[in-house]
Amino acid sequence: MILKKLIYSLNLNLRKLILYLAIFSVVSLFIISLIVSYYTQKHELIENALSVNLEYASKIANSSDSHFRIMQKELAYSAQQIGQHFHEPQRLQSEVDRLKYQSSYFNSVVISDTKGYFLSFAPLSLNLPKDKVNHTLGFKLSLEHKAPFISSPYYGASKNLLVFISQPIFDTQHRYLGFIGATIYLKKDNILSQMLSSHYGYKHNYMYVVDQNQYILFHPDTNQIGKLANTYVQQHLIAQNYGKMRVKDDQGHEQLVGFSRIPATGWIIISQQPTSELLKEASETVFELLIGIFLFYLLIFFIIWRISYLISSPLSLLANMASNLHRPEIDEKIESIKPWFVEVLKFKMSLLMSSKYFKETISELNFHVNTDPLTHLYNRRGLDLSVKHFMENSIPFAVICIDIDYFKKINDSFGHDQGDVVLKEIAENISANFRDEDICCRSGGEEFIVLAAMLKLETAVELAERLRKKIEITPISLVGNITISIGVSHWPTTSQNMKTVFKRADECLYNAKADGRNCTRF
Protein backbone atom coordinates (compact mmCIF):
# COMPACT_ATOMS: atom_id res chain seq x y z
CA MET A 1 0.00 0.00 0.00
CA ILE A 2 2.81 2.41 0.92
CA LEU A 3 4.66 1.48 -2.30
CA LYS A 4 1.53 2.16 -4.36
CA LYS A 5 1.04 5.55 -2.69
CA LEU A 6 4.69 6.37 -3.35
CA ILE A 7 4.34 5.40 -7.03
CA TYR A 8 1.19 7.48 -7.39
CA SER A 9 2.84 10.45 -5.67
CA LEU A 10 5.70 10.34 -8.19
CA ASN A 11 3.23 10.91 -11.02
CA LEU A 12 5.27 8.62 -13.24
CA ASN A 13 5.30 8.71 -17.00
CA LEU A 14 7.41 6.55 -19.28
CA ARG A 15 10.33 8.93 -19.41
CA LYS A 16 10.37 9.44 -15.64
CA LEU A 17 10.19 5.70 -15.16
CA ILE A 18 13.15 5.13 -17.49
CA LEU A 19 15.12 7.92 -15.82
CA TYR A 20 14.34 6.71 -12.30
CA LEU A 21 15.37 3.19 -13.25
CA ALA A 22 18.50 4.57 -14.88
CA ILE A 23 19.30 6.67 -11.80
CA PHE A 24 18.72 3.67 -9.55
CA SER A 25 20.91 1.46 -11.76
CA VAL A 26 23.68 4.03 -12.15
CA VAL A 27 23.72 4.95 -8.45
CA SER A 28 23.64 1.28 -7.43
CA LEU A 29 26.48 0.42 -9.79
CA PHE A 30 28.37 3.50 -8.63
CA ILE A 31 28.04 2.59 -4.95
CA ILE A 32 28.87 -1.07 -5.58
CA SER A 33 31.86 -0.09 -7.74
CA LEU A 34 33.00 2.31 -5.05
CA ILE A 35 32.72 -0.31 -2.29
CA VAL A 36 34.38 -3.03 -4.37
CA SER A 37 37.12 -0.65 -5.51
CA TYR A 38 37.75 0.54 -1.95
CA TYR A 39 38.01 -2.96 -0.49
CA THR A 40 40.05 -4.20 -3.46
CA GLN A 41 42.45 -1.27 -3.14
CA LYS A 42 42.54 -1.71 0.61
CA HIS A 43 43.33 -5.42 0.33
CA GLU A 44 45.99 -4.86 -2.33
CA LEU A 45 47.60 -2.01 -0.40
CA ILE A 46 47.70 -4.04 2.81
CA GLU A 47 49.14 -7.10 1.05
CA ASN A 48 51.69 -4.95 -0.78
CA ALA A 49 52.61 -3.14 2.42
CA LEU A 50 53.06 -6.44 4.27
CA SER A 51 55.23 -7.77 1.44
CA VAL A 52 57.28 -4.56 1.30
CA ASN A 53 57.78 -4.57 5.08
CA LEU A 54 58.90 -8.21 4.93
CA GLU A 55 61.25 -7.40 2.07
CA TYR A 56 62.71 -4.41 3.94
CA ALA A 57 63.14 -6.42 7.10
CA SER A 58 64.78 -9.29 5.20
CA LYS A 59 67.19 -6.98 3.39
CA ILE A 60 68.18 -5.23 6.61
CA ALA A 61 68.49 -8.57 8.40
CA ASN A 62 70.80 -9.91 5.69
CA SER A 63 72.80 -6.68 5.68
CA SER A 64 72.99 -6.69 9.48
CA ASP A 65 74.05 -10.33 9.52
CA SER A 66 76.90 -9.49 7.16
CA HIS A 67 78.00 -6.61 9.38
CA PHE A 68 77.86 -8.68 12.58
CA ARG A 69 79.84 -11.48 10.98
CA ILE A 70 82.43 -8.90 9.92
CA MET A 71 82.45 -7.49 13.48
CA GLN A 72 82.89 -10.97 14.93
CA LYS A 73 85.64 -11.75 12.44
CA GLU A 74 87.42 -8.53 13.31
CA LEU A 75 87.18 -9.32 17.02
CA ALA A 76 88.28 -12.90 16.36
CA TYR A 77 91.31 -11.69 14.38
CA SER A 78 92.22 -9.24 17.12
CA ALA A 79 91.79 -11.97 19.76
CA GLN A 80 94.22 -14.18 17.80
CA GLN A 81 96.79 -11.39 17.52
CA ILE A 82 96.44 -10.41 21.18
CA GLY A 83 96.86 -14.03 22.29
CA GLN A 84 100.40 -13.96 20.95
CA HIS A 85 101.26 -10.65 22.73
CA PHE A 86 98.89 -10.73 25.68
CA HIS A 87 101.47 -9.41 28.14
CA GLU A 88 102.49 -6.43 26.02
CA PRO A 89 100.26 -3.46 27.14
CA GLN A 90 101.35 -1.36 24.21
CA ARG A 91 100.21 -3.96 21.69
CA LEU A 92 96.90 -4.39 23.55
CA GLN A 93 96.17 -0.64 23.50
CA SER A 94 97.15 -0.40 19.85
CA GLU A 95 94.72 -3.16 18.96
CA VAL A 96 91.72 -1.67 20.82
CA ASP A 97 92.45 1.73 19.25
CA ARG A 98 92.53 0.14 15.82
CA LEU A 99 89.18 -1.61 16.33
CA LYS A 100 87.55 1.52 17.73
CA TYR A 101 88.69 4.02 15.12
CA GLN A 102 89.11 2.12 11.87
CA SER A 103 85.33 1.70 11.49
CA SER A 104 82.10 2.99 12.95
CA TYR A 105 81.02 -0.42 14.17
CA PHE A 106 81.86 -0.03 17.86
CA ASN A 107 81.26 2.68 20.42
CA SER A 108 83.96 1.25 22.69
CA VAL A 109 86.44 -1.68 22.78
CA VAL A 110 87.89 -3.34 25.91
CA ILE A 111 90.29 -6.19 26.82
CA SER A 112 89.75 -8.12 30.05
CA ASP A 113 91.74 -10.79 31.81
CA THR A 114 90.26 -13.99 33.25
CA LYS A 115 89.19 -12.25 36.44
CA GLY A 116 87.41 -9.28 34.88
CA TYR A 117 90.04 -6.55 35.21
CA PHE A 118 90.38 -3.99 32.42
CA LEU A 119 93.71 -4.38 30.62
CA SER A 120 93.06 -1.86 27.82
CA PHE A 121 90.15 0.18 26.53
CA ALA A 122 89.24 2.74 23.86
CA PRO A 123 88.41 5.48 23.81
CA LEU A 124 90.58 6.54 26.74
CA SER A 125 87.93 9.13 27.63
CA LEU A 126 86.00 6.32 29.30
CA ASN A 127 88.55 6.47 32.13
CA LEU A 128 87.69 2.96 33.29
CA PRO A 129 89.37 1.75 36.53
CA LYS A 130 91.93 -1.01 35.89
CA ASP A 131 92.24 -1.97 39.51
CA LYS A 132 88.62 -3.07 39.95
CA VAL A 133 86.82 -6.18 38.78
CA ASN A 134 83.98 -5.42 36.33
CA HIS A 135 80.83 -7.28 37.28
CA THR A 136 78.60 -6.11 34.42
CA LEU A 137 76.49 -8.63 32.55
CA GLY A 138 78.65 -8.62 29.43
CA PHE A 139 81.84 -9.29 31.38
CA LYS A 140 80.26 -11.95 33.52
CA LEU A 141 78.76 -13.93 30.65
CA SER A 142 81.81 -13.57 28.43
CA LEU A 143 84.00 -15.01 31.17
CA GLU A 144 81.53 -17.81 31.78
CA HIS A 145 81.09 -18.81 28.13
CA LYS A 146 84.73 -18.55 27.07
CA ALA A 147 83.30 -18.46 23.54
CA PRO A 148 82.05 -15.87 21.00
CA PHE A 149 79.18 -14.04 22.66
CA ILE A 150 76.57 -11.32 21.95
CA SER A 151 74.67 -10.07 24.97
CA SER A 152 71.17 -8.79 25.52
CA PRO A 153 70.94 -5.05 26.19
CA TYR A 154 72.15 -3.91 29.64
CA TYR A 155 73.65 -0.85 31.31
CA GLY A 156 77.43 -1.08 31.32
CA ALA A 157 80.11 0.53 33.43
CA SER A 158 79.83 3.67 31.27
CA LYS A 159 76.17 3.96 32.27
CA ASN A 160 75.13 3.48 28.64
CA LEU A 161 72.50 1.00 27.47
CA LEU A 162 74.53 -1.31 25.29
CA VAL A 163 74.99 -4.64 23.57
CA PHE A 164 78.28 -6.38 24.27
CA ILE A 165 80.06 -8.51 21.66
CA SER A 166 83.07 -10.51 22.75
CA GLN A 167 85.66 -13.07 21.53
CA PRO A 168 87.75 -15.25 23.87
CA ILE A 169 91.55 -14.87 23.87
CA PHE A 170 93.73 -17.99 23.92
CA ASP A 171 97.50 -18.28 23.88
CA THR A 172 99.42 -20.52 21.54
CA GLN A 173 98.83 -23.50 23.89
CA HIS A 174 95.12 -22.74 23.80
CA ARG A 175 95.04 -21.56 27.38
CA TYR A 176 92.23 -19.09 28.15
CA LEU A 177 93.64 -15.61 28.85
CA GLY A 178 90.51 -13.45 28.85
CA PHE A 179 88.50 -11.77 26.10
CA ILE A 180 88.30 -8.79 23.82
CA GLY A 181 84.88 -7.10 23.74
CA ALA A 182 83.17 -4.27 21.90
CA THR A 183 80.06 -2.32 22.72
CA ILE A 184 77.24 -0.84 20.69
CA TYR A 185 75.54 1.99 22.59
CA LEU A 186 71.89 1.53 21.77
CA LYS A 187 70.80 5.09 22.55
CA LYS A 188 73.60 6.74 20.65
CA ASP A 189 74.69 6.78 17.05
CA ASN A 190 75.60 3.21 16.15
CA ILE A 191 75.70 0.72 13.32
CA LEU A 192 72.04 -0.25 13.86
CA SER A 193 70.79 3.32 13.66
CA GLN A 194 72.92 3.90 10.56
CA MET A 195 71.43 0.87 8.83
CA LEU A 196 67.81 1.43 9.86
CA SER A 197 67.28 5.19 9.98
CA SER A 198 67.32 5.52 6.16
CA HIS A 199 64.14 3.46 6.03
CA TYR A 200 62.31 5.47 8.63
CA GLY A 201 59.44 7.77 7.69
CA TYR A 202 57.90 6.38 4.50
CA LYS A 203 54.11 6.52 5.05
CA HIS A 204 54.98 6.44 8.79
CA ASN A 205 56.80 3.15 8.25
CA TYR A 206 59.58 2.47 10.72
CA MET A 207 61.89 -0.36 11.77
CA TYR A 208 63.05 -1.56 15.14
CA VAL A 209 65.14 -4.46 16.47
CA VAL A 210 64.46 -6.90 19.29
CA ASP A 211 66.85 -9.46 20.71
CA GLN A 212 66.23 -13.10 21.59
CA ASN A 213 64.60 -12.06 24.88
CA GLN A 214 62.27 -9.59 23.09
CA TYR A 215 64.05 -6.50 24.42
CA ILE A 216 64.12 -3.59 22.02
CA LEU A 217 67.66 -2.88 20.80
CA PHE A 218 66.83 -0.15 18.31
CA HIS A 219 63.77 2.03 17.84
CA PRO A 220 63.20 5.45 16.20
CA ASP A 221 61.78 6.51 19.54
CA THR A 222 64.84 6.15 21.78
CA ASN A 223 62.60 6.00 24.84
CA GLN A 224 61.53 2.53 23.69
CA ILE A 225 65.07 1.13 23.60
CA GLY A 226 65.69 -1.38 26.39
CA LYS A 227 61.99 -2.07 26.92
CA LEU A 228 60.19 -5.30 26.19
CA ALA A 229 58.42 -5.52 22.84
CA ASN A 230 54.63 -5.62 22.91
CA THR A 231 52.92 -8.83 23.94
CA TYR A 232 51.90 -9.86 20.42
CA VAL A 233 55.50 -9.62 19.20
CA GLN A 234 56.67 -11.67 22.17
CA GLN A 235 54.12 -14.43 21.45
CA HIS A 236 54.35 -14.71 17.68
CA LEU A 237 57.76 -13.56 16.48
CA ILE A 238 59.98 -15.49 18.85
CA ALA A 239 59.41 -18.87 17.15
CA GLN A 240 59.74 -17.69 13.53
CA ASN A 241 62.66 -16.60 11.39
CA TYR A 242 60.68 -14.37 9.04
CA GLY A 243 57.09 -13.54 8.13
CA LYS A 244 54.41 -10.91 7.81
CA MET A 245 51.23 -10.27 9.79
CA ARG A 246 48.72 -7.71 10.99
CA VAL A 247 49.05 -6.98 14.71
CA LYS A 248 47.75 -4.49 17.23
CA ASP A 249 50.12 -2.44 19.32
CA ASP A 250 49.72 -1.71 23.01
CA GLN A 251 47.39 1.21 22.20
CA GLY A 252 45.12 -1.02 20.10
CA HIS A 253 46.23 0.43 16.75
CA GLU A 254 46.60 -2.08 13.93
CA GLN A 255 50.10 -2.37 12.47
CA LEU A 256 51.29 -4.07 9.27
CA VAL A 257 54.39 -6.02 10.25
CA GLY A 258 57.13 -7.70 8.26
CA PHE A 259 60.02 -9.28 10.21
CA SER A 260 63.19 -11.26 9.63
CA ARG A 261 65.77 -12.77 12.00
CA ILE A 262 69.50 -11.97 11.86
CA PRO A 263 71.16 -15.41 11.83
CA ALA A 264 74.41 -14.23 13.41
CA THR A 265 72.76 -12.74 16.50
CA GLY A 266 69.25 -14.17 16.64
CA TRP A 267 67.89 -10.62 16.73
CA ILE A 268 64.71 -9.80 14.84
CA ILE A 269 64.39 -6.87 12.43
CA ILE A 270 60.80 -5.61 12.42
CA SER A 271 59.45 -3.24 9.78
CA GLN A 272 55.96 -1.97 10.49
CA GLN A 273 53.48 0.63 9.37
CA PRO A 274 50.18 1.85 10.89
CA THR A 275 47.26 0.52 8.85
CA SER A 276 45.41 3.81 9.30
CA GLU A 277 48.21 5.77 7.62
CA LEU A 278 48.34 3.36 4.73
CA LEU A 279 44.57 3.51 4.24
CA LYS A 280 44.78 7.27 3.86
CA GLU A 281 46.51 6.50 0.59
CA ALA A 282 43.74 4.02 -0.24
CA SER A 283 41.17 6.73 0.42
CA GLU A 284 43.03 9.11 -1.88
CA THR A 285 43.29 6.44 -4.56
CA VAL A 286 39.61 5.57 -4.24
CA PHE A 287 38.72 9.26 -4.38
CA GLU A 288 40.60 9.62 -7.66
CA LEU A 289 38.94 6.46 -8.89
CA LEU A 290 35.63 7.82 -7.67
CA ILE A 291 36.00 10.91 -9.84
CA GLY A 292 36.79 8.79 -12.89
CA ILE A 293 33.87 6.43 -12.27
CA PHE A 294 31.55 9.36 -11.55
CA LEU A 295 32.43 11.03 -14.86
CA PHE A 296 31.94 7.73 -16.67
CA TYR A 297 28.54 7.11 -15.07
CA LEU A 298 27.60 10.73 -15.73
CA LEU A 299 28.25 10.09 -19.41
CA ILE A 300 26.23 6.86 -19.23
CA PHE A 301 23.37 8.69 -17.51
CA PHE A 302 23.41 11.42 -20.16
CA ILE A 303 23.22 8.78 -22.89
CA ILE A 304 20.35 7.03 -21.10
CA TRP A 305 18.62 10.39 -20.60
CA ARG A 306 18.80 11.07 -24.33
CA ILE A 307 17.71 7.55 -25.22
CA SER A 308 14.83 7.78 -22.75
CA TYR A 309 13.69 10.93 -24.52
CA LEU A 310 13.85 9.18 -27.90
CA ILE A 311 11.91 6.22 -26.50
CA SER A 312 9.33 8.10 -24.49
CA SER A 313 8.76 11.16 -26.69
CA PRO A 314 6.83 9.44 -29.53
CA LEU A 315 4.97 7.23 -27.05
CA SER A 316 4.08 10.23 -24.90
CA LEU A 317 2.88 12.21 -27.91
CA LEU A 318 0.80 9.28 -29.13
CA ALA A 319 -0.62 8.77 -25.64
CA ASN A 320 -1.69 12.43 -25.52
CA MET A 321 -3.21 12.15 -28.97
CA ALA A 322 -5.15 9.08 -27.89
CA SER A 323 -7.25 11.32 -25.63
CA ASN A 324 -7.92 13.79 -28.47
CA LEU A 325 -9.19 11.51 -31.22
CA HIS A 326 -12.30 13.68 -31.57
CA ARG A 327 -10.28 16.58 -32.98
CA PRO A 328 -10.42 16.90 -36.76
CA GLU A 329 -6.67 17.52 -37.19
CA ILE A 330 -5.58 14.61 -35.01
CA ASP A 331 -4.87 12.25 -37.94
CA GLU A 332 -2.31 14.65 -39.38
CA LYS A 333 -0.59 14.95 -36.01
CA ILE A 334 -0.49 11.18 -35.61
CA GLU A 335 0.94 10.82 -39.12
CA SER A 336 3.68 13.35 -38.26
CA ILE A 337 5.09 11.06 -35.52
CA LYS A 338 8.25 9.35 -36.77
CA PRO A 339 8.46 5.86 -35.25
CA TRP A 340 11.97 4.47 -34.85
CA PHE A 341 11.10 1.21 -33.13
CA VAL A 342 8.36 -1.28 -33.83
CA GLU A 343 6.25 -0.65 -30.72
CA VAL A 344 5.78 3.01 -31.67
CA LEU A 345 4.85 1.98 -35.23
CA LYS A 346 2.25 -0.46 -33.92
CA PHE A 347 0.90 2.14 -31.49
CA LYS A 348 0.73 4.72 -34.28
CA MET A 349 -1.12 2.38 -36.65
CA SER A 350 -3.51 1.37 -33.87
CA LEU A 351 -4.25 5.02 -33.10
CA LEU A 352 -4.90 5.82 -36.75
CA MET A 353 -7.29 2.90 -36.99
CA SER A 354 -8.93 3.92 -33.71
CA SER A 355 -9.23 7.51 -34.91
CA LYS A 356 -10.85 6.42 -38.14
CA TYR A 357 -13.25 4.11 -36.31
CA PHE A 358 -13.94 6.81 -33.71
CA LYS A 359 -14.73 9.41 -36.32
CA GLU A 360 -16.90 7.04 -38.28
CA THR A 361 -18.75 6.11 -35.12
CA ILE A 362 -19.13 9.72 -34.04
CA SER A 363 -20.23 10.69 -37.53
CA GLU A 364 -22.80 7.96 -37.52
CA LEU A 365 -24.00 8.95 -34.07
CA ASN A 366 -24.14 12.58 -35.06
CA PHE A 367 -26.06 11.66 -38.14
CA HIS A 368 -28.64 9.77 -36.12
CA VAL A 369 -28.80 12.37 -33.38
CA ASN A 370 -28.84 15.46 -35.59
CA THR A 371 -30.81 14.27 -38.65
CA ASP A 372 -34.40 13.45 -39.39
CA PRO A 373 -34.75 9.68 -39.97
CA LEU A 374 -37.35 10.08 -42.73
CA THR A 375 -35.80 12.79 -44.90
CA HIS A 376 -32.14 12.51 -43.77
CA LEU A 377 -32.06 16.26 -43.40
CA TYR A 378 -30.90 17.91 -40.18
CA ASN A 379 -33.45 17.92 -37.37
CA ARG A 380 -34.10 20.71 -34.90
CA ARG A 381 -30.97 19.73 -32.87
CA GLY A 382 -28.80 19.83 -35.98
CA LEU A 383 -30.35 23.18 -36.87
CA ASP A 384 -29.49 24.65 -33.46
CA LEU A 385 -25.88 23.41 -33.65
CA SER A 386 -25.46 24.92 -37.11
CA VAL A 387 -26.89 28.27 -36.01
CA LYS A 388 -24.50 28.29 -33.04
CA HIS A 389 -21.54 27.50 -35.32
CA PHE A 390 -22.44 30.28 -37.77
CA MET A 391 -22.86 32.84 -35.02
CA GLU A 392 -19.66 31.88 -33.15
CA ASN A 393 -17.67 32.23 -36.38
CA SER A 394 -19.58 35.40 -37.50
CA ILE A 395 -20.77 33.76 -40.70
CA PRO A 396 -23.79 35.65 -42.15
CA PHE A 397 -26.63 33.43 -43.36
CA ALA A 398 -30.19 33.54 -44.67
CA VAL A 399 -33.04 31.71 -42.94
CA ILE A 400 -35.42 30.16 -45.49
CA CYS A 401 -38.61 28.71 -43.98
CA ILE A 402 -40.53 26.30 -46.28
CA ASP A 403 -44.00 24.85 -45.75
CA ILE A 404 -45.86 22.35 -48.01
CA ASP A 405 -49.25 23.77 -49.04
CA TYR A 406 -52.33 21.74 -48.04
CA PHE A 407 -50.22 18.86 -46.69
CA LYS A 408 -53.01 17.74 -44.36
CA LYS A 409 -55.27 17.24 -47.38
CA ILE A 410 -52.58 15.04 -48.97
CA ASN A 411 -52.43 12.86 -45.85
CA ASP A 412 -56.22 12.67 -45.68
CA SER A 413 -56.58 11.87 -49.40
CA PHE A 414 -53.62 9.54 -50.00
CA GLY A 415 -52.68 8.36 -46.52
CA HIS A 416 -49.69 8.97 -44.30
CA ASP A 417 -47.43 6.64 -46.24
CA GLN A 418 -47.92 8.67 -49.35
CA GLY A 419 -47.50 11.79 -47.23
CA ASP A 420 -44.06 10.47 -46.21
CA VAL A 421 -43.23 9.98 -49.90
CA VAL A 422 -44.09 13.63 -50.52
CA LEU A 423 -41.86 14.71 -47.62
CA LYS A 424 -38.94 12.70 -49.02
CA GLU A 425 -39.42 14.13 -52.52
CA ILE A 426 -39.54 17.67 -51.20
CA ALA A 427 -36.43 17.02 -49.05
CA GLU A 428 -34.51 15.73 -52.07
CA ASN A 429 -35.48 18.80 -54.10
CA ILE A 430 -34.42 21.10 -51.28
CA SER A 431 -31.01 19.35 -50.95
CA ALA A 432 -30.52 19.49 -54.72
CA ASN A 433 -31.44 23.18 -54.93
CA PHE A 434 -28.93 24.42 -52.34
CA ARG A 435 -25.16 24.10 -51.92
CA ASP A 436 -23.29 21.54 -49.85
CA GLU A 437 -22.33 24.15 -47.27
CA ASP A 438 -25.98 25.15 -46.76
CA ILE A 439 -27.82 23.51 -43.88
CA CYS A 440 -31.10 21.84 -44.90
CA CYS A 441 -33.41 20.89 -42.00
CA ARG A 442 -36.80 19.40 -41.37
CA SER A 443 -38.02 21.46 -38.46
CA GLY A 444 -41.22 19.48 -37.91
CA GLY A 445 -44.23 18.02 -39.81
CA GLU A 446 -44.32 19.52 -43.31
CA GLU A 447 -42.03 22.44 -42.40
CA PHE A 448 -38.41 22.80 -43.57
CA ILE A 449 -35.72 25.38 -42.87
CA VAL A 450 -32.60 26.11 -44.91
CA LEU A 451 -29.62 28.08 -43.54
CA ALA A 452 -27.89 29.51 -46.59
CA ALA A 453 -24.40 30.56 -45.50
CA MET A 454 -22.58 33.61 -46.88
CA LEU A 455 -25.54 34.73 -49.01
CA LYS A 456 -27.19 38.11 -49.19
CA LEU A 457 -30.93 38.31 -48.58
CA GLU A 458 -31.68 38.95 -52.27
CA THR A 459 -29.66 35.93 -53.41
CA ALA A 460 -31.37 33.74 -50.85
CA VAL A 461 -34.78 34.91 -52.15
CA GLU A 462 -33.72 34.02 -55.69
CA LEU A 463 -32.73 30.49 -54.60
CA ALA A 464 -35.98 30.12 -52.70
CA GLU A 465 -37.97 31.17 -55.76
CA ARG A 466 -36.06 28.72 -57.92
CA LEU A 467 -36.94 25.92 -55.50
CA ARG A 468 -40.61 26.96 -55.37
CA LYS A 469 -40.94 26.98 -59.16
CA LYS A 470 -39.18 23.65 -59.54
CA ILE A 471 -41.48 21.93 -57.03
CA GLU A 472 -44.53 23.56 -58.65
CA ILE A 473 -43.77 21.92 -62.01
CA THR A 474 -42.50 18.59 -60.69
CA PRO A 475 -45.32 16.04 -60.28
CA ILE A 476 -45.15 13.43 -57.49
CA SER A 477 -46.36 9.89 -58.15
CA LEU A 478 -50.00 9.32 -57.16
CA VAL A 479 -50.27 12.85 -55.78
CA GLY A 480 -49.53 14.99 -58.76
CA ASN A 481 -48.26 18.57 -58.52
CA ILE A 482 -47.95 20.28 -55.16
CA THR A 483 -46.81 23.74 -54.09
CA ILE A 484 -44.84 25.28 -51.25
CA SER A 485 -44.84 28.63 -49.46
CA ILE A 486 -41.59 30.30 -48.39
CA GLY A 487 -40.55 33.00 -45.90
CA VAL A 488 -37.00 34.46 -45.91
CA SER A 489 -35.05 36.52 -43.36
CA HIS A 490 -31.31 37.20 -42.84
CA TRP A 491 -28.74 37.33 -40.00
CA PRO A 492 -27.54 39.90 -39.25
CA THR A 493 -29.25 42.03 -41.93
CA THR A 494 -32.75 41.45 -40.57
CA SER A 495 -31.62 41.60 -36.95
CA GLN A 496 -28.64 40.85 -34.66
CA ASN A 497 -30.99 38.81 -32.47
CA MET A 498 -31.36 35.24 -33.68
CA LYS A 499 -34.85 34.81 -32.21
CA THR A 500 -35.98 37.89 -34.07
CA VAL A 501 -34.52 36.55 -37.33
CA PHE A 502 -36.42 33.25 -37.03
CA LYS A 503 -39.55 35.03 -35.94
CA ARG A 504 -39.29 37.28 -39.01
CA ALA A 505 -38.89 34.23 -41.30
CA ASP A 506 -42.02 32.67 -39.75
CA GLU A 507 -43.93 35.89 -40.27
CA CYS A 508 -42.87 36.01 -43.93
CA LEU A 509 -44.00 32.39 -44.34
CA TYR A 510 -47.35 33.25 -42.72
CA ASN A 511 -47.67 36.21 -45.15
CA ALA A 512 -46.96 33.89 -48.09
CA LYS A 513 -49.76 31.59 -46.98
CA ALA A 514 -52.07 34.55 -46.39
CA ASP A 515 -51.31 35.81 -49.90
CA GLY A 516 -52.70 32.62 -51.43
CA ARG A 517 -49.71 30.23 -50.90
CA ASN A 518 -47.21 29.09 -53.58
CA CYS A 519 -45.18 32.25 -53.19
CA THR A 520 -42.09 33.68 -51.46
CA ARG A 521 -42.12 36.57 -49.02
CA PHE A 522 -39.22 38.36 -47.27
C-alpha positions, 0 to 999 in steps of 0.5 A: 500500500505504501509502495503504491502511494509512493508510485502514485505520488511520483506521477510517473510517466514513461520517461520518468520511469526510465530515468528513475530506473537509470538513476537507480541502476547508475547509483547502485552500480556507482556505490557497488563499484565504489565499495568493491574498488575501496576494499580491493584497493585496501586489500591490495595495499595491505598485502603490498605493504606487508610484502614490502615490510617483509622485504625491507626487514629481510634486506636489513636482516641480511645486511645486518648479519653481514656486518655482525659477521664482519664485526665478529671476524674482526674481534676474532682476528684481534683476539688471535693477535692479542693471544700472541702478545697478551702481556704487552700493554702497548700492543693491547692498547694499539689493537683496541684503538685500531678496532675503535677508530678504523670503522664505525662499528663499535662505540667502545672496545675493551680487553679483560683478563680472566678475572674481569680486570680492564687491561686496555680500553678505547676510547681513553675518555671512558677512564675505566678503573683497571684496579677493579673487577667489572661485574657487568652482565657482558663481562660476567657472561663472556668469562663464563662462556669462554666463547664468542658471545653477543649479549642482551641489552644492559647498562654497562660501566659507562652507564650506557644501554649497550649490547656487548660482543666478545671473543675469547683470547687464547695463547698458543697452547690454547690456554684461556687468557681473557676476552676482547669485547666491543660495545654498541651503545643503543641510545647513541649513534651506532651501526644499527641506527645507521642501517635502519634510519634511512628506512624510517618515515615512508608513510609512517613506516619504521623499523626496530630491532628486538633481541632473543629475549624480546628487548628492544635494541633499536627504535626510532623513539629512543625512549623505547630502547631497552623495553620489552616488545609488545605482547603480540611480538613476544608471542608470535615472532619469537618462534619464527625466522621471518614472516608478515602479519597484521598486529595491534600495538599496546594502544590497540592500533593495527600495524602491518608487520614484516620481520626477519631474524638476523642469523648471526645474533638471533635478533629480529628486524621488524618493519611496520606501518600503521594501517590507518596511515596506509589507508589514507593512501587508499582513500586518496586512490579511491577518491581519484577512482571515484571521480573517474567512475563518476564522470563515466557514469555521468556520461552513461546517464546522459546517454540514457537520458537522451535515449529515454527521450527518444523512447518516451517522446513518440509514445508520450505524444501518441498517448496524448493524442489518444485522448484527443481523437475527436479533434479533426486535425488529429490524424495529421498529427499522428501521421507526423510522428516518426516511429523508430522502433516497432512498438511506436509503429504499432501504437501509431497504426492502432491510433490511426485505426482507432481515430478512423473508427472513432470518427466514423462512429461519431459521424454515424451517431451525429447523423442519427442524433442530428438528422431526421430519420425520414428525410435525412435532413438535419433535425431541430438539434442539428439546426441549433448546432449549425446556427450556433456555429455560424454565429460563433464564427460570424458567418452571415446566413439567410433563414429560409422557412418552407411549408408544403401547401395543403399537406393535411389534405394530402395525408387525408386523401392519400394516406400517411405513407404517401404523405411520407413519400411527398416529404422525401421528394420535397427534401430531395429537391431542397437538398438538390437546390442548395449548396453543400455548405448550406444547412437543410433541415426538417423542423417538424411536420411539413415544415423545412428550414434552410440556412444559406451561409454567406448569401445576401438576402436577395440571393437567398430569395432568388434560390428560394424562388427557384426551389418553389418553381421547380417543385410547382412543375414537378409532379409526385407519383399518385399525388400529382403537382404540389406547391410550397410557401416560403418566408425568408429573413437574414442574420444579421441584416434582418436583426442581430438577435437570432430569435428575431430573425427566425420570428421574421422568417415565420412571419414572412412564411405566414404572409406567403400563406395569407397571400394565397400560398405558392409564393415567397415573401421576405 
